[in-house]
Amino acid sequence: MRTLFTTALFVPMFALAQTDTTKSDTGGAMLGIGMNSEKGAFVEVITPDTTDDKKSFTIDTRHKRITITTVPKPWESETDSVAEILKDLRTQRRNQFTYWSGMDVGLNMLLGPNGSTELPEESEYMELDQANSRFVSINFMEQKIEFGSHHFGLLTGLGWEFTSYRLRGNELLQFDRDSVYAVAVESPEYQKNKLRQSGFRVPLMLEFNTKRAKMPTADEILIAARDTVGGKKPVDLHFTNKKNFHVALGVVGTWYYDSMYKQKYRAHGAVQKDIDKGDHYLLPYRAAAAVRIGYGSLNLFAEYALTSLFEKNKGPELTPFNVGLTIVGFN
């Protein structure tokens, strides 16, 4: 929200003459800086005159006292200023009730042709170490088109996604000219054996909020401004998503610009890492049906891929599925 009033204060720098002091009459203790034959250069706290309630900045020199008094800056146009504040408040409300931007953390799963987590025998080498197959996205941009109010709108944005599939078995994936398969390995025993993809993601979702968040009227904004000047408690012009139930449904598209296959193990008394960069016949894009749901600042998500993990006829028929929550919201 834009501040209703601004106060500009410019204080020039002076070479302090002998016995000069600089102080600020702000209703509290003041800082005196000076130099004389008795004290030399000094800095001390000066107790102000409590009978003087003026808010000013005073500079005392040997022969002159310079006082700068600050006052609230008046509006150039009351109508234009109210319109600008209302515009800022609408932006604040829209951001407060949009739940895309933030850091999402979750788990990845791979589903077989029948939608089961139990993979067919020919695909068992792709069974995952579930607890270590993690999904992370940093959604750093969001935009929502509201349909009349903050209750209903179409959101989009941009995010950065990291998807990891940690394989459970001690098998080494092979990527030949035609397909993906696995070879059992007796030694070494892998500490990590995983595929990873990195990419950018874009949502297109319809979002609904239940909480009422009424915009203030022009009169309420003027009252808040006058109360601020008069020292009274102003009308609260902020919005909160407490007790708001929200749900968003739609699709998320991802383009993967990088993939990696990595093994970590111990050999000859030292930790070894083998890293293979390439496409690995992984589909370089994904379209996923997505839902985001929550209460207040809590946000849960689930994404079911409408595309397969591997390119057609290059690997087993597997469907990615991830669930998780937003651990840090950027609004």
Secondary structure, DSSP 8 states (H G I E B T S, - for coil): ---S-------------TT-EEEEESSS-EEEEEEETTTEEEEEEE---TT----EEEEE-SS-EEEEE------S-HHHHHHHHHHHHHHHHHHHT---SEEEEEEEEEE-TTS-SS--GGGGGG-B-GGG-EEEEEEEEEEEEESSSTTEEEEEEEEEEEEEEEBSSSEEEEE-SS-EEEEE--SS--SEEEEEEEEEEEEEEEEEE-S------HHHHHHHHHHHHHTS---------TT-EEEEEEEEEEEEEEEEEEEEEEETTEEEEEEEES-TTB-SEEEEEEEEEEETT--EEEEEESS-SB-TTTS---EEEEEEEEEEE--
